[in-house]
Amino acid sequence: MADTQSRTAPETDSATPGGITRRRLIGTAGATGVALGAVGAGAGYAVASSNSPEQSTALASLGADKAMFHGKHQPGITTPMQARGHLVAFDLAAGAGRKEAAALLRRWSATAERLMAGEAPTSEDTDVARDAGPSSLTVTFGFGHSFFSRTGLTKQRPAALDPLPDFFSDHLDKARSNGDLWVQIGANDSLVAFHALRALQKDAGGAAKVRWQMNGFNRSPGATAQPMTARNLMGQIDGTNNPKPAESDFDKRIFVPASGSPAWMANGSYVVVRRIRMLLDDWEKQSKAAQEDVIGRKKSTGAPLTGGDETTEPDLEKTDANGDLVVPINAHARISRPDQNGGAAMLRRPFSFHDGFDADGTPDAGLLFVCWQADPLRGFVPVQRKLDRGDALSQFIRHEASGLFAVPGGAQKGGYVGQELLEG
């Protein structure tokens, strides 16, 4: 199993004069581990399926759930999806280099370890998350392409971190793309997630400044009568065909091998981050039948148009009485299937977003697409190229920001994320 996270009761801090612990547990909802995204397999925009084992957690465990900071892999990759997320990129300050970056990653790692254990990061904590347990908080750190030239480590930059190619559907805002450093924060409580975001931003001090920051959400754990796959903002069930840690080739697809190159990326992964706006006004004008043809699945159940249930493999050769393909030739589910893309696969772990409305009332909403793979040139890039050429879903989405980051393996006890790179 690639998942190195565990769930244990949180350690309590010292009691306040009133006898209430500093981070008393308040979990009342549950952890079903669902996610949002666009339907599909290879490059689909989704994660955990309705039969995922992480979705059977007891309803009273939300606050108590704890992910471990130290381990073979960083948390937040195979950790079950959380209800709230923050993605933030930093640029090193002018004059800051390798020494300052190492000190920053050391501070960040120490803060993340304490927060994920349900502890206050400093004696002068803001108390934003007082009374809350860890709530499955995870903090994940990565390095962008520009980080290596800024720190004099160009020779250590992986070839897999070469800039992504341009895609036809891109309308990218450079100010909200890329960055020297990347941080992903996820939790099942919004205040816990914000608390971590604020603590890490303060830790940056004069070493780095925020380049861009995005907020996302998923269905709250325990929100449905029974565990089930989530729906995205288009109303589609998604997450059916995401790779699962129990699969024999999961580690090979998602993580850099221990013997991989460069050595500091052993047990790490590469993450592609895309802000994908959903053109909901246009989408919602389509009939349900038209929407189902775009996706290639039933909107009500997530089953393929060729029959069965959500997990049934679609029969891509099946035709109707008129001889037409039941799953249209440009349906998202057809184009994104791994067996139609040389087996290319990614672990999609996104968040939905809604950032208000444009002046004309158009919703600024969609998906913070986050996908993990051992090599983006074999995972994201070939599948996105194929989607770019003929996916029926493309006319209803717009890629507005993009980033690619190298995420090293987990920190060892007493160490910090990226230590082998920065001190090697």
C-alpha positions as CSV (number, residue, x, y, z in Angstrom):
1,M,0.0,0.0,0.0
2,A,1.3,3.4,-0.9
3,D,-0.7,5.2,1.7
4,T,1.4,5.9,4.7
5,Q,-1.2,7.9,6.6
6,S,-2.8,6.6,9.8
7,R,-5.8,7.6,11.9
8,T,-5.3,7.8,15.6
9,A,-6.8,9.8,18.5
10,P,-5.1,13.2,18.7
11,E,-2.8,14.1,21.5
12,T,-4.2,16.8,23.7
13,D,-2.4,20.0,24.7
14,S,-2.3,21.4,28.2
15,A,-5.6,22.3,29.7
16,T,-6.8,25.9,30.0
17,P,-7.8,27.3,33.4
18,G,-11.3,26.2,32.7
19,G,-10.3,22.6,32.2
20,I,-10.8,22.6,28.4
21,T,-7.9,21.4,26.3
22,R,-6.4,23.7,23.8
23,R,-7.5,21.6,20.8
24,R,-10.5,19.6,22.2
25,L,-12.1,17.3,19.7
26,I,-15.4,18.3,18.2
27,G,-15.8,15.8,15.4
28,T,-19.5,15.1,14.7
29,A,-19.8,14.6,11.0
30,G,-17.6,11.8,9.6
31,A,-15.0,11.0,7.0
32,T,-16.2,9.4,3.8
33,G,-13.3,10.4,1.6
34,V,-15.1,11.7,-1.4
35,A,-14.0,14.3,-4.0
36,L,-15.1,16.5,-6.8
37,G,-14.0,16.8,-10.5
38,A,-14.9,16.0,-14.0
39,V,-15.9,12.4,-14.8
40,G,-13.5,10.0,-16.4
41,A,-10.5,7.8,-15.9
42,G,-7.1,8.8,-17.4
43,A,-7.4,12.6,-17.2
44,G,-10.8,12.8,-15.6
45,Y,-11.2,15.3,-12.9
46,A,-12.1,13.2,-9.9
47,V,-11.0,10.8,-7.2
48,A,-12.4,8.3,-4.7
49,S,-15.1,5.9,-5.8
50,S,-18.2,5.0,-3.8
51,N,-16.7,1.7,-2.8
52,S,-13.4,3.1,-1.5
53,P,-12.5,1.7,1.9
54,E,-11.7,5.1,3.4
55,Q,-15.4,6.0,3.1
56,S,-16.6,3.7,5.9
57,T,-15.1,5.8,8.8
58,A,-17.4,6.2,11.8
59,L,-19.4,9.4,11.7
60,A,-18.1,10.7,15.0
61,S,-14.5,10.6,14.0
62,L,-14.1,13.8,11.9
63,G,-12.3,15.9,14.5
64,A,-10.2,13.0,15.8
65,D,-8.9,11.8,12.5
66,K,-5.1,12.4,12.2
67,A,-2.7,12.0,9.3
68,M,1.0,11.5,10.1
69,F,3.5,14.1,8.9
70,H,6.5,11.8,8.8
71,G,6.6,8.8,6.5
72,K,7.7,7.3,3.2
73,H,5.5,9.8,1.2
74,Q,4.3,13.2,2.1
75,P,0.7,13.4,3.4
76,G,-2.0,14.8,1.2
77,I,-1.4,12.5,-1.8
78,T,-3.1,9.2,-0.9
79,T,-4.8,10.7,2.2
80,P,-8.6,10.5,1.8
81,M,-10.1,13.7,0.3
82,Q,-10.8,16.5,2.7
83,A,-13.8,18.9,2.8
84,R,-11.7,22.1,2.7
85,G,-8.5,22.9,0.8
86,H,-6.0,25.8,0.2
87,L,-3.5,25.8,-2.6
88,V,-0.8,28.4,-2.4
89,A,2.4,29.2,-4.3
90,F,5.3,31.3,-2.9
91,D,8.2,33.0,-4.6
92,L,11.5,33.4,-2.8
93,A,12.2,37.0,-1.8
94,A,14.9,39.0,-3.6
95,G,18.3,37.9,-2.3
96,A,17.0,34.7,-0.7
97,G,18.8,31.5,-1.9
98,R,19.5,28.0,-0.8
99,K,20.3,28.8,2.8
100,E,17.1,30.8,3.3
101,A,15.0,28.1,1.5
102,A,16.4,25.4,3.8
103,A,15.6,27.4,6.9
104,L,12.1,28.0,5.6
105,L,11.4,24.4,4.8
106,R,12.7,23.5,8.3
107,R,10.2,26.0,9.8
108,W,7.4,24.9,7.6
109,S,8.0,21.2,8.4
110,A,8.0,21.8,12.1
111,T,4.8,23.8,12.0
112,A,3.1,21.3,9.8
113,E,4.1,18.4,12.1
114,R,2.6,20.2,15.2
115,L,-0.6,21.3,13.4
116,M,-1.2,17.8,12.0
117,A,-0.9,16.4,15.5
118,G,-3.6,18.9,16.7
119,E,-1.1,21.1,18.5
120,A,-0.7,24.9,18.5
121,P,2.3,25.9,16.3
122,T,3.7,28.4,18.7
123,S,3.0,29.8,22.2
124,E,1.6,32.9,20.5
125,D,-0.9,31.0,18.4
126,T,-3.9,32.9,16.9
127,D,-6.4,30.4,18.5
128,V,-8.3,30.2,15.2
129,A,-8.6,26.4,15.6
130,R,-9.0,26.3,19.4
131,D,-11.2,23.4,20.5
132,A,-10.8,21.5,17.2
133,G,-9.0,18.2,16.7
134,P,-6.6,17.6,13.8
135,S,-9.6,17.0,11.5
136,S,-7.5,15.0,9.0
137,L,-5.2,18.1,8.4
138,T,-2.5,17.5,5.8
139,V,0.2,19.8,4.6
140,T,2.2,19.0,1.4
141,F,5.2,20.9,0.0
142,G,6.6,21.0,-3.5
143,F,9.2,22.8,-5.7
144,G,8.6,24.6,-8.9
145,H,10.9,24.9,-12.0
146,S,12.1,28.3,-11.0
147,F,13.1,27.3,-7.5
148,F,16.2,25.5,-8.7
149,S,17.7,28.5,-10.5
150,R,16.9,30.7,-7.6
151,T,18.8,28.5,-5.2
152,G,21.7,27.5,-7.4
153,L,20.5,23.9,-7.7
154,T,19.8,23.8,-11.5
155,K,21.8,20.6,-11.9
156,Q,19.4,18.9,-9.4
157,R,16.3,19.9,-11.3
158,P,14.5,16.8,-12.7
159,A,13.8,16.5,-16.4
160,A,10.2,15.7,-15.5
161,L,9.8,19.2,-14.2
162,D,10.3,20.8,-17.7
163,P,7.5,23.3,-18.3
164,L,4.2,21.8,-19.5
165,P,3.5,22.4,-23.2
166,D,0.8,24.8,-24.4
167,F,-2.7,23.4,-24.9
168,F,-5.4,24.7,-27.2
169,S,-7.8,25.1,-24.3
170,D,-5.4,27.1,-22.2
171,H,-6.3,30.7,-21.3
172,L,-3.6,31.0,-18.6
173,D,-3.1,33.8,-16.2
174,K,0.7,33.9,-15.6
175,A,0.2,35.7,-12.2
176,R,-1.8,32.7,-10.9
177,S,0.5,30.0,-12.4
178,N,3.7,28.2,-11.4
179,G,5.9,29.6,-8.5
180,D,9.1,28.7,-6.6
181,L,7.3,26.8,-3.8
182,W,3.9,25.1,-3.6
183,V,1.9,24.2,-0.5
184,Q,-1.3,22.1,-0.4
185,I,-3.4,22.3,2.8
186,G,-6.4,20.0,3.3
187,A,-8.6,19.4,6.3
188,N,-12.2,18.3,7.2
189,D,-12.8,21.6,9.1
190,S,-12.5,25.0,7.5
191,L,-11.0,26.7,10.5
192,V,-8.4,24.1,10.9
193,A,-7.4,24.5,7.3
194,F,-7.3,28.3,7.5
195,H,-5.3,28.1,10.7
196,A,-2.6,26.1,8.9
197,L,-2.7,28.5,5.9
198,R,-2.2,31.5,8.2
199,A,0.6,29.8,10.3
200,L,2.6,28.9,7.2
201,Q,2.2,32.3,5.6
202,K,3.5,33.9,8.8
203,D,6.4,31.4,8.9
204,A,7.5,32.5,5.4
205,G,8.5,35.8,7.0
206,G,11.0,37.7,4.8
207,A,12.2,34.6,3.0
208,A,9.2,34.2,0.6
209,K,6.0,36.0,-0.5
210,V,2.7,34.6,-1.7
211,R,2.5,34.5,-5.5
212,W,-1.1,33.1,-5.7
213,Q,-3.5,31.4,-3.4
214,M,-6.7,29.4,-4.2
215,N,-9.5,28.0,-1.9
216,G,-11.5,24.9,-2.6
217,F,-14.0,22.6,-1.1
218,N,-15.5,19.1,-1.4
219,R,-18.6,17.4,-0.1
220,S,-18.5,17.4,3.7
221,P,-17.8,13.9,5.2
222,G,-21.1,12.3,6.4
223,A,-23.3,14.6,4.2
224,T,-25.0,11.7,2.4
225,A,-27.1,8.9,3.9
226,Q,-24.6,6.4,2.8
227,P,-21.1,6.5,1.3
228,M,-21.2,7.4,-2.3
229,T,-19.1,9.0,-5.0
230,A,-19.4,12.8,-5.0
231,R,-20.8,15.1,-7.7
232,N,-19.0,18.0,-9.2
233,L,-20.4,21.5,-9.9
234,M,-21.8,20.2,-13.2
235,G,-23.9,17.8,-11.2
236,Q,-22.1,14.7,-12.5
237,I,-21.0,11.8,-10.4
238,D,-17.3,11.5,-10.7
239,G,-14.3,9.7,-9.2
240,T,-15.3,6.2,-10.4
241,N,-12.1,5.2,-12.1
242,N,-9.4,6.8,-10.0
243,P,-6.3,4.6,-9.4
244,K,-6.5,2.9,-6.0
245,P,-3.5,2.2,-3.6
246,A,-4.5,-1.5,-3.5
247,E,-3.8,-1.9,-7.2
248,S,-0.5,-3.7,-7.9
249,D,0.9,-1.0,-10.2
250,F,-0.3,2.0,-8.1
251,D,3.1,2.9,-6.7
252,K,4.8,2.6,-10.1
253,R,2.2,5.0,-11.6
254,I,2.1,7.6,-8.8
255,F,5.5,7.6,-7.0
256,V,9.1,8.0,-8.1
257,P,10.9,4.7,-7.2
258,A,13.5,4.6,-4.5
259,S,16.1,4.1,-7.1
260,G,14.9,6.9,-9.3
261,S,16.7,10.0,-10.5
262,P,17.4,12.5,-9.1
263,A,18.0,10.7,-5.8
264,W,16.3,13.4,-3.7
265,M,13.0,12.7,-5.4
266,A,12.9,9.0,-4.2
267,N,9.4,8.2,-3.1
268,G,8.2,11.5,-4.2
269,S,5.6,12.5,-6.9
270,Y,4.9,15.2,-9.4
271,V,1.8,17.3,-9.1
272,V,0.0,19.2,-11.9
273,V,-2.3,21.9,-10.6
274,R,-4.8,23.6,-12.9
275,R,-7.6,26.1,-12.2
276,I,-10.4,24.9,-14.5
277,R,-13.3,27.2,-14.8
278,M,-16.6,25.4,-15.6
279,L,-18.9,27.4,-17.9
280,L,-21.9,26.6,-15.9
281,D,-24.4,28.9,-17.7
282,D,-23.6,27.2,-21.0
283,W,-23.6,23.7,-19.4
284,E,-27.0,24.2,-17.6
285,K,-28.6,25.2,-20.9
286,Q,-28.0,21.6,-22.2
287,S,-30.7,19.0,-21.8
288,K,-29.9,16.1,-19.5
289,A,-29.5,13.8,-22.5
290,A,-27.0,16.2,-24.1
291,Q,-25.0,16.4,-20.9
292,E,-24.9,12.6,-20.7
293,D,-23.6,12.4,-24.3
294,V,-20.8,14.9,-23.5
295,I,-19.7,12.8,-20.5
296,G,-20.6,9.3,-21.8
297,R,-22.4,8.4,-18.5
298,K,-25.8,8.6,-16.9
299,K,-26.1,11.7,-14.8
300,S,-28.3,10.0,-12.2
301,T,-26.1,7.0,-11.4
302,G,-22.7,7.5,-13.1
303,A,-23.2,4.3,-15.1
304,P,-21.9,4.2,-18.7
305,L,-24.5,4.9,-21.4
306,T,-24.0,1.3,-22.5
307,G,-25.6,0.0,-19.2
308,G,-24.7,-1.4,-15.9
309,D,-23.8,0.5,-12.7
310,E,-21.2,3.1,-11.9
311,T,-18.3,0.7,-11.9
312,T,-19.3,-1.2,-15.1
313,E,-16.8,-0.9,-17.9
314,P,-18.4,0.8,-20.9
315,D,-18.8,-1.1,-24.1
316,L,-17.2,1.4,-26.5
317,E,-18.2,-0.6,-29.6
318,K,-21.9,-0.8,-28.7
319,T,-24.2,0.9,-31.3
320,D,-27.9,1.8,-31.1
321,A,-30.7,0.8,-33.5
322,N,-29.5,3.4,-36.0
323,G,-25.9,2.1,-35.9
324,D,-24.6,5.1,-34.0
325,L,-22.2,4.6,-31.1
326,V,-24.0,4.7,-27.8
327,V,-21.0,6.4,-26.2
328,P,-20.3,9.2,-28.6
329,I,-16.9,9.3,-30.3
330,N,-15.9,12.5,-28.5
331,A,-17.4,11.7,-25.0
332,H,-15.2,12.5,-22.1
333,A,-15.4,9.0,-20.7
334,R,-14.2,7.5,-24.0
335,I,-11.3,9.8,-24.6
336,S,-10.0,9.8,-21.0
337,R,-10.0,6.0,-20.4
338,P,-6.5,4.7,-19.6
339,D,-6.8,1.8,-22.1
340,Q,-7.4,4.4,-24.8
341,N,-4.3,6.3,-23.7
342,G,-1.5,3.8,-23.5
343,G,-2.3,3.1,-19.8
344,A,-1.5,6.7,-18.8
345,A,-3.0,7.3,-15.3
346,M,-3.0,9.9,-12.6
347,L,-4.3,10.1,-9.1
348,R,-6.7,13.0,-9.3
349,R,-7.3,14.7,-5.9
350,P,-9.0,18.0,-6.7
351,F,-11.1,20.6,-4.9
352,S,-14.1,22.5,-6.4
353,F,-14.1,26.3,-6.1
354,H,-16.5,29.2,-6.3
355,D,-15.0,32.7,-6.2
356,G,-18.2,34.8,-6.7
357,F,-19.7,36.2,-9.9
358,D,-18.5,38.3,-12.8
359,A,-20.1,41.7,-13.4
360,D,-22.6,40.1,-15.7
361,G,-23.6,37.4,-13.2
362,T,-21.5,34.6,-14.7
363,P,-20.3,32.3,-11.8
364,D,-16.6,32.1,-11.3
365,A,-16.6,28.5,-10.4
366,G,-15.1,25.2,-11.3
367,L,-12.3,22.8,-10.3
368,L,-8.9,23.2,-8.7
369,F,-7.5,20.2,-10.6
370,V,-4.7,18.4,-8.7
371,C,-3.3,15.2,-10.1
372,W,-0.3,13.1,-9.0
373,Q,1.9,10.9,-11.1
374,A,5.5,9.5,-11.2
375,D,6.2,11.3,-14.5
376,P,3.9,14.1,-15.9
377,L,5.3,13.5,-19.4
378,R,3.8,10.0,-19.3
379,G,0.8,10.9,-17.2
380,F,-0.9,14.3,-17.6
381,V,0.7,15.5,-20.8
382,P,-0.3,12.8,-23.3
383,V,-3.9,12.5,-22.0
384,Q,-4.4,16.3,-21.9
385,R,-3.2,16.5,-25.5
386,K,-5.8,14.0,-26.5
387,L,-8.5,15.7,-24.6
388,D,-7.4,19.0,-26.1
389,R,-8.0,17.6,-29.6
390,G,-11.5,16.4,-29.3
391,D,-13.1,16.1,-25.9
392,A,-16.7,17.2,-26.0
393,L,-16.3,18.6,-22.5
394,S,-13.8,21.1,-23.7
395,Q,-16.4,23.6,-24.8
396,F,-17.8,23.8,-21.3
397,I,-14.5,24.4,-19.4
398,R,-11.6,26.8,-19.6
399,H,-8.1,26.2,-18.1
400,E,-7.2,29.5,-16.4
401,A,-4.0,28.8,-14.4
402,S,-1.4,26.0,-14.3
403,G,1.5,24.8,-12.4
404,L,3.8,21.8,-12.2
405,F,5.7,20.9,-9.0
406,A,8.2,18.3,-7.8
407,V,7.0,16.9,-4.4
408,P,9.8,15.0,-2.7
409,G,9.2,12.0,-0.4
410,G,8.2,12.4,3.2
411,A,10.4,13.8,5.9
412,Q,12.1,11.6,8.4
413,K,11.6,12.1,12.1
414,G,13.8,15.1,13.1
415,G,14.2,16.2,9.5
416,Y,12.3,18.4,7.1
417,V,10.8,18.1,3.6
418,G,13.4,18.6,0.9
419,Q,16.4,18.1,3.2
420,E,18.2,15.8,0.8
421,L,18.0,18.4,-2.0
422,L,18.9,21.5,0.1
423,E,21.7,19.9,2.1
424,G,22.9,17.3,-0.4
